[in-house]
Every structure is written in C-alpha cells, then in structure tokens.
Amino acid sequence: MDDTRSRQVVIAGAGVAGLTAAVAFAERGYCVRVFEQAPRLEAAGAGIQLSPNATRILRQLGVLDRLLPAAVRPEAVVLKDAATLRELARVPLGQAGERRWGAPYLVAHRADLQSALMARVAEMPDIHLTTGARVGSVATGPHGITATAEIDGRTIEAEGLLLVGADGVWSSVRRLVDSAQRATSSRSRFSGELAWRATIRADSAAGQAFAAIGATNCVTTFLHPGFHMVAYPVSKGAAFNLAAFTKGDRIAEGWSGNGDAGILTGALRGTAAGLTRLVEQAGPWTAWPIHTVDPQQSWTTPTGIALIGDAAHAMTPFAAQGAAMAIEDAATLAAVVADLPADPLAGLAVWEQLRRPRVAQVTRRGAVNRLAWHAAGPVAIARNLFLKVRSSEKLAADLDWLYGWQPQIIRR
Ligand SMILES: Cc1cc2nc3c(=O)[nH]c(=O)nc-3n(C[C@H](O)[C@H](O)[C@H](O)COP(=O)(O)OP(=O)(O)OC[C@H]3O[C@@H](n4cnc5c(N)ncnc54)[C@H](O)[C@@H]3O)c2cc1C
C-alpha cells in the first residue's frame, strides 16, 4: 500500500461516532474523509447524558471545552417512585462524581454536542466532511479500500487504508461487512419499546409542573411498572429534556414518528397526579421506536472495514450509554490502528476483541436497568428495599467499572 493511502481513512456517517472518529484519527496524523448522507447536519433527538467515560475522551480530543459552556453538570441521579413520588435512591454526580470518576457527568442538548464536535472538526485541516453524500459500496484489495459515495446523482470515490462504518442502526456499511462474511440474517430489530420525547422550557407551565415533582438540577427518573421517565435540564437549565419509555408497536423504519398518545397515557395509569399533569402539559410528544443491532456478528473485516457505534451494536437506551460506546469505539479504534503501524489492518481484529467484552457488559447493564425500573409487584418491592439499604456511596461504587473506565491504549 502506498504511503499516502496508508495515512487516509474514509468514514461513513457524521453522527457522534463518525465525528469523534474523524477527530481521533486526525489527532493521530491521518487524513480523514467523512461522507454524511444528510444534506445538513441535524442532531436527531433532544437531550443526551454524557457519562465520565465519554467526557474523559472528549476532553482528550479537545471537544469538552467547547461543550461545557452549553452543558449542565447535574448534582445527582435521583430515582423516584412514580406512584408516590417518594425518593428511592440518589447517586451523587456533580463535583463528588467528577472526583470519583475523573471527568464530569454532563447533560446537554444533542445539538450542543454536535456543535462542539463540529467546532473541533473545523480546526483540523486534515478532516474533509462532505454532506449529501451516501456511501453505497466499497472495493477492497491489497492496496486498501475504495469507497463510493453518491452525491446528487454523481459518483465519487475515496481511497484509504480503511472504511469506518459509523452510519447508525440502519448501516449500509454493515451490509457490506455481512456480505463479505456471507451472513444472511438482518441484524437490526425493533425492541418492542417506544421512547417518547419532549423538551419543555423551564419557565413554561410544564416546566413548573416538573419543578413541583422532580429535582431540577438532577437527572430524575420516575419508576413504574412497565414505564419509566427520565428528566434532566439542558441548555444551561433553560429547558428540560423528558424521555419516557413504554411498550409499543413498531412505527416505521426511521427514527421519530407519531405514536398513539393513548399508549403513553395508558402506561401512566396509577402514577401520581403531578406526573400525569406534567405529561399532559409537556406534549406534543414524539415517539421513537427503539431498534437494536445484534452485536454477535463481525464488526470488522480483514480487508479494512470497521463498524463503530450503533452500526455495530445499537443498544437499548436504559443505561444511557449508546453515544458513550460510540465515543469509546471511535477513540480506541484510532489508537489501535495507529499503534500498529506495521500491520494496521491486523489492528482491526485486535480492536474488536478489545471492545466486545466492554460493549457486552454495558448492554447487560441496560437490560438489568430495564428489568429493575419497569418491575411490578414483589420484584418492585425487593428493588425498593435494596435501594433503601444501599448507601449513595455504594450505589456510586457500583458504577465505577462503567464511568471510571480508562481507555488504556489512548495516547495524545
Ligand atoms: C431515546 C434515546 C435516548 C438516548 N439517550 C442516550 C444518552 O443519554 N446517552 C448516550 O450515550 N446514548 C443515548 N442514546 C443512544 C445514542 O443516541 C446513540 O447510540 C448514538 O446517537 C449513536 O451514534 P452513531 O453516530 O453511532 O449513529 P447515528 O447518530 O445514527 O449517526 C449515523 C449517521 O450516519 C449517517 N448515514 C447513514 N447511512 C449513511 C451512508 N450510507 N453514508 C453516509 N452517511 C450515512 C446518518 O445520516 C447519521 O448522520 C439514546 C438513544 C435513544 C433512542
């Protein structure tokens, strides 16, 4: 492979995974070509929680300082019983969390995260981002990869050492990996659950309804059989992001849609009047079908394709870790490839082996959270008892493996 090509990386997708990968590779001296199918970069969804395992990497990549002015550092995660509004548990975040995990826990508007990543991208002359360009095919061979993107009916080619598929849950690059591995079944599937999202101004009637029942400077989670709702401040506290989770039907093979609002009101049966009032006042709600990607099949090929973020292993959002895993994937992939200059493609398999146990553990944590938060009857009673006897300190220590995670191989 010629020298220029061996220092070039092509990325499909400019979401959290793709933009973080672009910065991480450019930091290590690679020339990066990013193709994004959307004509403009728009952050899908409203709020995002960024735990210390993610913000630590954003700090190393020079992104965090650009995000901090718009983000909020919540004081704690507060779990409440949705029927009684009684506080069940409190996990300290804020300064205590930052001391404990070495980086801040943040909540932000997704657009603020995207702006921070884009501001960093704009400073790096070796990153070339093209929007309105959909990656459709890739040729691989001993001289590296050649990816083909369609722009306004035109076809352009980009050569490089590798193609990074950061193109989300409905990834086209994944199909290329699957056909290379002769895999037949579709990997993405509807989880049977809907996420309902709304953003409310803090000074609106809905904002006041939330202030009456929640903790405005915290991440508040209301737990109920078959339902939970997470609420936290965004935009420096000027607004609150609400995300409620219920069972529901598949809406469409896309992100947001109009779900039947009756599902949400039905799921609220038995919750406190204050919470029902908040949900009524906060509308209109946008419903998001939750899709996951089976992580079992390969994320890499020996010929130079790697899947990261949701394209590789979209998970349910019950641990609030999908974007954090995308950020970890991106930074570790760049580190492993750069650290094996003699055989960077062999680094792809090394990277995949390194990431699999971590992603599996985080996925399991999401499944446990879902069971615990949506529990009913004796299981809910046992959960509440467990949370009552477990100190805040112990609850924080239970998260050390997740938030205190260090990317051992990342150098700057
Ligand atoms: C309700 C909900 C709440 C969540 N909350 C959190 C949270 O609090 N914290 C957290 O860490 N995670 C959270 N997540 C998960 C998180 O949103 C995702 O894991 C994360 O956004 C995935 O980023 P990504 O870059 O891999 O994919 P995406 O954000 O989907 O980006 C993929 C990009 O690729 C582009 N693309 C697609 N195909 C092509 C192609 N062929 N060529 C070029 N471009 C292409 C798309 O247009 C898109 O811009 C939540 C998810 C949901 C559903």
The ligand as an ORCA input file, in Angstrom:
! r2SCAN-3c Opt
* xyz 0 1
  C     -34.446      7.693     23.345
  C     -32.957      7.546     23.318
  C     -32.195      8.150     24.307
  C     -30.803      8.009     24.302
  N     -30.075      8.598     25.291
  C     -28.736      8.439     25.330
  C     -27.967      9.050     26.367
  O     -28.492      9.753     27.234
  N     -26.604      8.834     26.375
  C     -25.986      8.061     25.414
  O     -24.757      7.888     25.483
  N     -26.715      7.494     24.413
  C     -28.045      7.673     24.341
  N     -28.766      7.119     23.317
  C     -28.067      6.366     22.253
  C     -27.430      7.311     21.233
  O     -28.364      8.258     20.791
  C     -26.887      6.528     20.043
  O     -26.238      5.367     20.486
  C     -25.895      7.384     19.259
  O     -26.501      8.562     18.815
  C     -25.349      6.587     18.066
  O     -24.497      7.423     17.309
  P     -23.947      6.919     15.904
  O     -23.067      8.021     15.421
  O     -23.418      5.546     16.001
  O     -25.238      6.804     14.962
  P     -26.199      7.959     14.409
  O     -26.362      9.043     15.386
  O     -27.431      7.265     13.918
  O     -25.392      8.565     13.160
  C     -25.285      7.870     11.941
  C     -25.076      8.891     10.829
  O     -24.750      8.201      9.614
  C     -25.465      8.786      8.539
  N     -25.566      7.744      7.497
  C     -26.369      6.649      7.500
  N     -26.115      5.889      6.396
  C     -25.128      6.522      5.700
  C     -24.426      6.221      4.498
  N     -24.653      5.091      3.794
  N     -23.486      7.094      4.056
  C     -23.212      8.244      4.757
  N     -23.856      8.577      5.902
  C     -24.787      7.715      6.379
  C     -26.791      9.195      9.169
  O     -27.435     10.188      8.393
  C     -26.335      9.706     10.528
  O     -25.984     11.074     10.489
  C     -30.163      7.253     23.287
  C     -30.924      6.671     22.267
  C     -32.309      6.799     22.272
  C     -33.116      6.156     21.178
*
